Amino acid sequence: MSIDFSRETTPEDRVAVIATQPLTDNEEWTPFAKGELMLFEKGLLKRRAMTRIG
């Protein structure tokens, strides 16, 4: 799968990609912990929470 964000978005848009595995091998990917949720606003981490994993 591939997507050219420059064709799908405008310069004013912000894009986030959430994946279960890294999608590229030439960029840094930061894994979430199992059950971890993160809320970002304007690119800054605002909240982090852990859910219960049953």
PDB file of N, CA, C and O in Angstrom:
ATOM      1  N   MET A   1       0.848  -1.170   0.000  1.00  0.00           N
ATOM      2  CA  MET A   1       0.000   0.000   0.000  1.00  0.00           C
ATOM      3  C   MET A   1       0.893   1.232   0.000  1.00  0.00           C
ATOM      4  O   MET A   1       1.933   1.261   0.658  1.00  0.00           O
ATOM      5  N   SER A   2       0.483   2.226  -0.730  1.00  0.00           N
ATOM      6  CA  SER A   2       1.215   3.488  -0.718  1.00  0.00           C
ATOM      7  C   SER A   2       0.230   4.633  -0.930  1.00  0.00           C
ATOM      8  O   SER A   2      -0.843   4.459  -1.507  1.00  0.00           O
ATOM      9  N   ILE A   3       0.624   5.801  -0.448  1.00  0.00           N
ATOM     10  CA  ILE A   3      -0.194   7.001  -0.638  1.00  0.00           C
ATOM     11  C   ILE A   3       0.735   8.191  -0.789  1.00  0.00           C
ATOM     12  O   ILE A   3       1.720   8.318  -0.062  1.00  0.00           O
ATOM     13  N   ASP A   4       0.423   9.043  -1.719  1.00  0.00           N
ATOM     14  CA  ASP A   4       1.161  10.277  -1.932  1.00  0.00           C
ATOM     15  C   ASP A   4       0.358  11.384  -1.259  1.00  0.00           C
ATOM     16  O   ASP A   4      -0.599  11.904  -1.834  1.00  0.00           O
ATOM     17  N   PHE A   5       0.750  11.743  -0.037  1.00  0.00           N
ATOM     18  CA  PHE A   5      -0.014  12.736   0.718  1.00  0.00           C
ATOM     19  C   PHE A   5      -0.030  14.092   0.015  1.00  0.00           C
ATOM     20  O   PHE A   5      -0.969  14.867   0.201  1.00  0.00           O
ATOM     21  N   SER A   6       0.986  14.391  -0.785  1.00  0.00           N
ATOM     22  CA  SER A   6       0.985  15.683  -1.486  1.00  0.00           C
ATOM     23  C   SER A   6      -0.144  15.762  -2.509  1.00  0.00           C
ATOM     24  O   SER A   6      -0.573  16.857  -2.870  1.00  0.00           O
ATOM     25  N   ARG A   7      -0.623  14.625  -2.974  1.00  0.00           N
ATOM     26  CA  ARG A   7      -1.747  14.613  -3.921  1.00  0.00           C
ATOM     27  C   ARG A   7      -3.096  14.559  -3.205  1.00  0.00           C
ATOM     28  O   ARG A   7      -4.120  14.891  -3.801  1.00  0.00           O
ATOM     29  N   GLU A   8      -3.110  14.148  -1.948  1.00  0.00           N
ATOM     30  CA  GLU A   8      -4.358  13.946  -1.208  1.00  0.00           C
ATOM     31  C   GLU A   8      -4.672  15.048  -0.201  1.00  0.00           C
ATOM     32  O   GLU A   8      -5.782  15.107   0.326  1.00  0.00           O
ATOM     33  N   THR A   9      -3.706  15.919   0.067  1.00  0.00           N
ATOM     34  CA  THR A   9      -3.880  16.943   1.100  1.00  0.00           C
ATOM     35  C   THR A   9      -3.471  18.312   0.567  1.00  0.00           C
ATOM     36  O   THR A   9      -2.920  18.432  -0.527  1.00  0.00           O
ATOM     37  N   THR A  10      -3.750  19.336   1.360  1.00  0.00           N
ATOM     38  CA  THR A  10      -3.289  20.691   1.057  1.00  0.00           C
ATOM     39  C   THR A  10      -2.182  21.038   2.040  1.00  0.00           C
ATOM     40  O   THR A  10      -2.018  20.338   3.039  1.00  0.00           O
ATOM     41  N   PRO A  11      -1.411  22.103   1.789  1.00  0.00           N
ATOM     42  CA  PRO A  11      -0.358  22.499   2.738  1.00  0.00           C
ATOM     43  C   PRO A  11      -0.887  22.832   4.136  1.00  0.00           C
ATOM     44  O   PRO A  11      -0.131  22.791   5.107  1.00  0.00           O
ATOM     45  N   GLU A  12      -2.171  23.161   4.245  1.00  0.00           N
ATOM     46  CA  GLU A  12      -2.750  23.486   5.560  1.00  0.00           C
ATOM     47  C   GLU A  12      -3.153  22.233   6.347  1.00  0.00           C
ATOM     48  O   GLU A  12      -3.382  22.317   7.554  1.00  0.00           O
ATOM     49  N   ASP A  13      -3.242  21.090   5.694  1.00  0.00           N
ATOM     50  CA  ASP A  13      -3.656  19.851   6.354  1.00  0.00           C
ATOM     51  C   ASP A  13      -2.541  19.287   7.227  1.00  0.00           C
ATOM     52  O   ASP A  13      -1.356  19.520   6.988  1.00  0.00           O
ATOM     53  N   ARG A  14      -2.961  18.535   8.249  1.00  0.00           N
ATOM     54  CA  ARG A  14      -2.034  17.764   9.081  1.00  0.00           C
ATOM     55  C   ARG A  14      -2.424  16.314   8.934  1.00  0.00           C
ATOM     56  O   ARG A  14      -3.609  15.986   8.876  1.00  0.00           O
ATOM     57  N   VAL A  15      -1.444  15.454   8.875  1.00  0.00           N
ATOM     58  CA  VAL A  15      -1.691  14.037   8.656  1.00  0.00           C
ATOM     59  C   VAL A  15      -1.008  13.233   9.743  1.00  0.00           C
ATOM     60  O   VAL A  15       0.142  13.501  10.092  1.00  0.00           O
ATOM     61  N   ALA A  16      -1.703  12.258  10.272  1.00  0.00           N
ATOM     62  CA  ALA A  16      -1.127  11.321  11.239  1.00  0.00           C
ATOM     63  C   ALA A  16      -1.327   9.918  10.694  1.00  0.00           C
ATOM     64  O   ALA A  16      -2.385   9.593  10.155  1.00  0.00           O
ATOM     65  N   VAL A  17      -0.309   9.098  10.837  1.00  0.00           N
ATOM     66  CA  VAL A  17      -0.392   7.708  10.409  1.00  0.00           C
ATOM     67  C   VAL A  17      -0.187   6.843  11.643  1.00  0.00           C
ATOM     68  O   VAL A  17       0.832   6.948  12.325  1.00  0.00           O
ATOM     69  N   ILE A  18      -1.162   5.991  11.922  1.00  0.00           N
ATOM     70  CA  ILE A  18      -1.061   5.055  13.040  1.00  0.00           C
ATOM     71  C   ILE A  18      -1.082   3.662  12.450  1.00  0.00           C
ATOM     72  O   ILE A  18      -2.014   3.295  11.734  1.00  0.00           O
ATOM     73  N   ALA A  19      -0.058   2.889  12.749  1.00  0.00           N
ATOM     74  CA  ALA A  19       0.080   1.556  12.173  1.00  0.00           C
ATOM     75  C   ALA A  19       0.555   0.578  13.239  1.00  0.00           C
ATOM     76  O   ALA A  19       1.156   0.983  14.234  1.00  0.00           O
ATOM     77  N   THR A  20       0.291  -0.689  13.034  1.00  0.00           N
ATOM     78  CA  THR A  20       0.718  -1.699  14.001  1.00  0.00           C
ATOM     79  C   THR A  20       2.166  -2.133  13.790  1.00  0.00           C
ATOM     80  O   THR A  20       2.765  -2.748  14.672  1.00  0.00           O
ATOM     81  N   GLN A  21       2.725  -1.819  12.634  1.00  0.00           N
ATOM     82  CA  GLN A  21       4.117  -2.108  12.315  1.00  0.00           C
ATOM     83  C   GLN A  21       4.691  -0.912  11.554  1.00  0.00           C
ATOM     84  O   GLN A  21       3.942  -0.216  10.869  1.00  0.00           O
ATOM     85  N   PRO A  22       6.008  -0.651  11.656  1.00  0.00           N
ATOM     86  CA  PRO A  22       6.596   0.425  10.855  1.00  0.00           C
ATOM     87  C   PRO A  22       6.309   0.211   9.365  1.00  0.00           C
ATOM     88  O   PRO A  22       6.350  -0.915   8.870  1.00  0.00           O
ATOM     89  N   LEU A  23       6.021   1.293   8.670  1.00  0.00           N
ATOM     90  CA  LEU A  23       5.681   1.214   7.254  1.00  0.00           C
ATOM     91  C   LEU A  23       6.860   1.519   6.338  1.00  0.00           C
ATOM     92  O   LEU A  23       6.807   1.239   5.141  1.00  0.00           O
ATOM     93  N   THR A  24       7.920   2.091   6.895  1.00  0.00           N
ATOM     94  CA  THR A  24       9.111   2.423   6.113  1.00  0.00           C
ATOM     95  C   THR A  24      10.332   1.958   6.873  1.00  0.00           C
ATOM     96  O   THR A  24      10.258   1.661   8.066  1.00  0.00           O
ATOM     97  N   ASP A  25      11.451   1.895   6.185  1.00  0.00           N
ATOM     98  CA  ASP A  25      12.692   1.516   6.869  1.00  0.00           C
ATOM     99  C   ASP A  25      13.713   2.653   6.892  1.00  0.00           C
ATOM    100  O   ASP A  25      14.846   2.463   7.333  1.00  0.00           O
ATOM    101  N   ASN A  26      13.310   3.837   6.417  1.00  0.00           N
ATOM    102  CA  ASN A  26      14.232   4.974   6.400  1.00  0.00           C
ATOM    103  C   ASN A  26      13.745   6.137   7.265  1.00  0.00           C
ATOM    104  O   ASN A  26      14.210   7.265   7.106  1.00  0.00           O
ATOM    105  N   GLU A  27      12.813   5.867   8.175  1.00  0.00           N
ATOM    106  CA  GLU A  27      12.301   6.893   9.094  1.00  0.00           C
ATOM    107  C   GLU A  27      12.240   6.302  10.499  1.00  0.00           C
ATOM    108  O   GLU A  27      12.175   5.085  10.677  1.00  0.00           O
ATOM    109  N   GLU A  28      12.261   7.185  11.488  1.00  0.00           N
ATOM    110  CA  GLU A  28      12.166   6.739  12.878  1.00  0.00           C
ATOM    111  C   GLU A  28      10.698   6.535  13.243  1.00  0.00           C
ATOM    112  O   GLU A  28       9.864   7.415  13.033  1.00  0.00           O
ATOM    113  N   TRP A  29      10.401   5.362  13.791  1.00  0.00           N
ATOM    114  CA  TRP A  29       9.046   5.049  14.248  1.00  0.00           C
ATOM    115  C   TRP A  29       9.102   4.842  15.752  1.00  0.00           C
ATOM    116  O   TRP A  29       9.995   4.163  16.259  1.00  0.00           O
ATOM    117  N   THR A  30       8.155   5.424  16.462  1.00  0.00           N
ATOM    118  CA  THR A  30       8.089   5.298  17.913  1.00  0.00           C
ATOM    119  C   THR A  30       6.908   4.403  18.271  1.00  0.00           C
ATOM    120  O   THR A  30       5.758   4.782  18.047  1.00  0.00           O
ATOM    121  N   PRO A  31       7.175   3.223  18.822  1.00  0.00           N
ATOM    122  CA  PRO A  31       6.060   2.325  19.141  1.00  0.00           C
ATOM    123  C   PRO A  31       5.317   2.767  20.403  1.00  0.00           C
ATOM    124  O   PRO A  31       5.915   3.300  21.338  1.00  0.00           O
ATOM    125  N   PHE A  32       4.031   2.539  20.408  1.00  0.00           N
ATOM    126  CA  PHE A  32       3.220   2.695  21.618  1.00  0.00           C
ATOM    127  C   PHE A  32       3.333   1.388  22.393  1.00  0.00           C
ATOM    128  O   PHE A  32       3.587   0.334  21.809  1.00  0.00           O
ATOM    129  N   ALA A  33       3.145   1.455  23.700  1.00  0.00           N
ATOM    130  CA  ALA A  33       3.040   0.238  24.507  1.00  0.00           C
ATOM    131  C   ALA A  33       1.659  -0.371  24.283  1.00  0.00           C
ATOM    132  O   ALA A  33       0.731   0.328  23.876  1.00  0.00           O
ATOM    133  N   LYS A  34       1.522  -1.656  24.544  1.00  0.00           N
ATOM    134  CA  LYS A  34       0.196  -2.278  24.435  1.00  0.00           C
ATOM    135  C   LYS A  34      -0.772  -1.557  25.355  1.00  0.00           C
ATOM    136  O   LYS A  34      -0.480  -1.347  26.532  1.00  0.00           O
ATOM    137  N   GLY A  35      -1.919  -1.179  24.822  1.00  0.00           N
ATOM    138  CA  GLY A  35      -2.938  -0.500  25.609  1.00  0.00           C
ATOM    139  C   GLY A  35      -2.714   0.988  25.794  1.00  0.00           C
ATOM    140  O   GLY A  35      -3.504   1.651  26.468  1.00  0.00           O
ATOM    141  N   GLU A  36      -1.655   1.526  25.212  1.00  0.00           N
ATOM    142  CA  GLU A  36      -1.347   2.940  25.394  1.00  0.00           C
ATOM    143  C   GLU A  36      -2.132   3.800  24.404  1.00  0.00           C
ATOM    144  O   GLU A  36      -2.256   3.457  23.228  1.00  0.00           O
ATOM    145  N   LEU A  37      -2.653   4.910  24.892  1.00  0.00           N
ATOM    146  CA  LEU A  37      -3.347   5.899  24.067  1.00  0.00           C
ATOM    147  C   LEU A  37      -2.612   7.222  24.202  1.00  0.00           C
ATOM    148  O   LEU A  37      -2.168   7.578  25.294  1.00  0.00           O
ATOM    149  N   MET A  38      -2.481   7.948  23.109  1.00  0.00           N
ATOM    150  CA  MET A  38      -1.845   9.264  23.156  1.00  0.00           C
ATOM    151  C   MET A  38      -2.710  10.256  22.397  1.00  0.00           C
ATOM    152  O   MET A  38      -3.269   9.933  21.349  1.00  0.00           O
ATOM    153  N   LEU A  39      -2.815  11.461  22.931  1.00  0.00           N
ATOM    154  CA  LEU A  39      -3.560  12.542  22.304  1.00  0.00           C
ATOM    155  C   LEU A  39      -2.575  13.643  21.942  1.00  0.00           C
ATOM    156  O   LEU A  39      -1.847  14.145  22.798  1.00  0.00           O
ATOM    157  N   PHE A  40      -2.558  14.013  20.671  1.00  0.00           N
ATOM    158  CA  PHE A  40      -1.675  15.075  20.197  1.00  0.00           C
ATOM    159  C   PHE A  40      -2.512  16.260  19.750  1.00  0.00           C
ATOM    160  O   PHE A  40      -3.603  16.102  19.201  1.00  0.00           O
ATOM    161  N   GLU A  41      -1.980  17.448  19.996  1.00  0.00           N
ATOM    162  CA  GLU A  41      -2.614  18.675  19.519  1.00  0.00           C
ATOM    163  C   GLU A  41      -1.534  19.551  18.910  1.00  0.00           C
ATOM    164  O   GLU A  41      -0.567  19.915  19.579  1.00  0.00           O
ATOM    165  N   LYS A  42      -1.702  19.887  17.640  1.00  0.00           N
ATOM    166  CA  LYS A  42      -0.721  20.701  16.916  1.00  0.00           C
ATOM    167  C   LYS A  42       0.672  20.082  16.996  1.00  0.00           C
ATOM    168  O   LYS A  42       1.675  20.788  17.104  1.00  0.00           O
ATOM    169  N   GLY A  43       0.716  18.773  16.941  1.00  0.00           N
ATOM    170  CA  GLY A  43       1.990  18.053  16.943  1.00  0.00           C
ATOM    171  C   GLY A  43       2.605  17.829  18.307  1.00  0.00           C
ATOM    172  O   GLY A  43       3.667  17.215  18.406  1.00  0.00           O
ATOM    173  N   LEU A  44       1.967  18.311  19.363  1.00  0.00           N
ATOM    174  CA  LEU A  44       2.509  18.159  20.711  1.00  0.00           C
ATOM    175  C   LEU A  44       1.681  17.156  21.500  1.00  0.00           C
ATOM    176  O   LEU A  44       0.453  17.154  21.419  1.00  0.00           O
ATOM    177  N   LEU A  45       2.353  16.307  22.259  1.00  0.00           N
ATOM    178  CA  LEU A  45       1.666  15.337  23.101  1.00  0.00           C
ATOM    179  C   LEU A  45       0.943  16.070  24.226  1.00  0.00           C
ATOM    180  O   LEU A  45       1.569  16.786  25.008  1.00  0.00           O
ATOM    181  N   LYS A  46      -0.365  15.893  24.309  1.00  0.00           N
ATOM    182  CA  LYS A  46      -1.175  16.550  25.337  1.00  0.00           C
ATOM    183  C   LYS A  46      -1.561  15.596  26.455  1.00  0.00           C
ATOM    184  O   LYS A  46      -1.609  15.995  27.619  1.00  0.00           O
ATOM    185  N   ARG A  47      -1.836  14.346  26.120  1.00  0.00           N
ATOM    186  CA  ARG A  47      -2.263  13.367  27.124  1.00  0.00           C
ATOM    187  C   ARG A  47      -1.780  11.995  26.748  1.00  0.00           C
ATOM    188  O   ARG A  47      -1.650  11.660  25.571  1.00  0.00           O
ATOM    189  N   ARG A  48      -1.513  11.199  27.774  1.00  0.00           N
ATOM    190  CA  ARG A  48      -1.125   9.805  27.585  1.00  0.00           C
ATOM    191  C   ARG A  48      -1.880   8.997  28.632  1.00  0.00           C
ATOM    192  O   ARG A  48      -1.965   9.401  29.792  1.00  0.00           O
ATOM    193  N   ALA A  49      -2.423   7.864  28.228  1.00  0.00           N
ATOM    194  CA  ALA A  49      -3.175   7.019  29.158  1.00  0.00           C
ATOM    195  C   ALA A  49      -2.943   5.564  28.801  1.00  0.00           C
ATOM    196  O   ALA A  49      -2.638   5.224  27.658  1.00  0.00           O
ATOM    197  N   MET A  50      -3.094   4.721  29.796  1.00  0.00           N
ATOM    198  CA  MET A  50      -3.006   3.269  29.598  1.00  0.00           C
ATOM    199  C   MET A  50      -4.384   2.675  29.810  1.00  0.00           C
ATOM    200  O   MET A  50      -5.071   3.008  30.775  1.00  0.00           O
ATOM    201  N   THR A  51      -4.784   1.801  28.913  1.00  0.00           N
ATOM    202  CA  THR A  51      -6.053   1.093  29.070  1.00  0.00           C
ATOM    203  C   THR A  51      -5.779  -0.251  29.719  1.00  0.00           C
ATOM    204  O   THR A  51      -4.640  -0.718  29.759  1.00  0.00           O
ATOM    205  N   ARG A  52      -6.816  -0.854  30.218  1.00  0.00           N
ATOM    206  CA  ARG A  52      -6.682  -2.189  30.792  1.00  0.00           C
ATOM    207  C   ARG A  52      -6.709  -3.219  29.685  1.00  0.00           C
ATOM    208  O   ARG A  52      -7.563  -3.178  28.799  1.00  0.00           O
ATOM    209  N   ILE A  53      -5.786  -4.124  29.741  1.00  0.00           N
ATOM    210  CA  ILE A  53      -5.744  -5.202  28.764  1.00  0.00           C
ATOM    211  C   ILE A  53      -6.169  -6.475  29.477  1.00  0.00           C
ATOM    212  O   ILE A  53      -5.511  -6.921  30.417  1.00  0.00           O
ATOM    213  N   GLY A  54      -7.290  -7.063  29.016  1.00  0.00           N
ATOM    214  CA  GLY A  54      -7.855  -8.215  29.703  1.00  0.00           C
ATOM    215  C   GLY A  54      -7.381  -9.476  29.230  1.00  0.00           C
ATOM    216  O   GLY A  54      -7.790 -10.520  29.739  1.00  0.00           O
TER     217      GLY A  54
END
